[in-house]
Amino acid sequence: MFQWNENHAAIATGGRKIGNWRSRKISTDTREIKKGDLFIALKGRNFDGRNFLDEAFAKGAIAAIVSKPLSKPIYSDNRCKNFPLIIVEDTLKALHNMASYYIKNVLIGAKVIAITGSVGKTTTKDMLYTTLLQYGISHANNDNLNNNIGLPLTILAAPQNCEYLILEMGMSKSGEIKELSEISNPDIAIITNVEHAHTANFSSLFDIARAKLEVLYGMKSNGTLVLNKDNQYYDYLSSQSARNSYNIIDFGKNPDAMIHLLDLTKSHNGLVLKVKLNNNKIVNCNLRVQGEHFVYSALAAITVMKILKLELPENAFATFKLPSGRGNIYSTQYKEKHIWLINDSYNANPASMKAAIRNINMYSNKRKVALLGDMLELGDEGIKFHRELCDFITEYNIDKVHTVGGLMLELHKLLPDEIKGMHFNDSHQLKNNLNNIIQNNDIVLVKGSRRVKMDLIVRKILSA
């Protein structure tokens, strides 16, 4: 693992160094600091990391990066006053500069793959990571560390001999992807799709598409952009990318896609994909997941493998498992009733909600019950998107729908009486009524935005 010192940090950040030190790990959270860590004292709207310097050093931090001004004493504990510092204008910018320095000066041999898009980022990232592990030393974001703090920390935690660095990039407003791209300097960038997600800070879907293109700002001049040819903004994204002379390779079900799906077979074990590559070679791949929407993540991963000139065996995705809350299926007991639970509680937007409803429909011989929480961050169109689910639910023959939250109340009002279940103000209320909702042999879908806490319902069912 690379060892930072005061000289590396001063060069990377442009800061002023005080004292000598060596460190292999960087932390921004005093709750997780270990002996020998370098502490970066970030400052936010409601906190200032400098107020935790004493705690950081008491826990073993070897040095700290702090921001100006230093007009007042920086330590409340005199025992810490001789600890080394790097003094910078802005500690968040220093974190970004250190990650960029690490990419360009340490991870010289790594292929950097950036992933953004409205839906499927995390699944694509995890699929690529588990696959590329079979070919070399790989590193990727843990959990959802895909913002302007989590992504640079992910980069800085990559081993010095990393060969494949896979970086998921999230956004809630314009400018954020640009910043992450400039930090990471990707070789390959994937835009999984453009859909209605986090639309509260955007005036239109087109503005979201334009924001996704910010991933090009930091991409290497000979970089390759991977696009979903089935997405409605494909023509716009590809034309803008071509204007900047980037390589473009696309995937999808569209027969004109360079990497396209020829056939899809479903079974109780998962999915079998028959895929035609851009050299006319045909490969078969097995996915141990249910849900046709996961095909797009697999196609994106296959496309990257092709760009990297790696052979793709049938068992390439054998080690891939869905992250918790992304459509995991459990055969379980609840109060002496045997049910099948689909845990899709991690998050929700209109596209992923429709995909989940479509997926539950494959269980044709069971009563299909959907427990749906609000889809948040949709701005002024939030009510419209919730109301539009009614026709979709009816089309896919869901037997009973129980709803949670003020936005889902709009759906609840429109549901036909034979489908309409109970409505609850919050997930705690629904959790306490599960005995009245679940019947033997049900297939139960649980889905909603993170802040609605639909995961509480999943935990209650699985712990019963």
Buried (B, 14 or more C-beta within 10 A) or exposed (E): EBEBBBEBBBBBBEBEBBEEBEBEBBBBBBEEBEEBBBBBBBBEEEEBBBEBBBBBBBBEBBBBBBBEEEEEEBBEEEEBEEBBBBBBEBBBEBBBBBBBBBBEEBBEEBBBBBBBBBBBBBBBBBBBBBBBBEBBBBBBBEEBBBBBBBBBBBBBBBBBEBBBBBBBBBBBEBEBBBBBBBBBBBBBBBBBBBBBBBBEBBEEBEBBBBBBBBBBBBBEEEBBBBBBBBBEBBEBBBEBBEEEEBEBBBBBBBEEBBBBBEEBEEEEEBBBBEBBBBEEEEBBBBBEBBBBBBBBBBBBBBBBBBBBEBEBEEEBBBEBEBBEBBBBBEEBEBEEBEBBBBBBBBBBBBBBBBBBBBBBBBBEEBBBBBBBBBBBBBEEBBBEBBBBBBEBBBEBEBBBBBBBBEBBBBBBEBBEEEBBBBBBEBBBEBBEBBEEBBBEEBBBBBBBBBEBBBBBBBEBBEEB
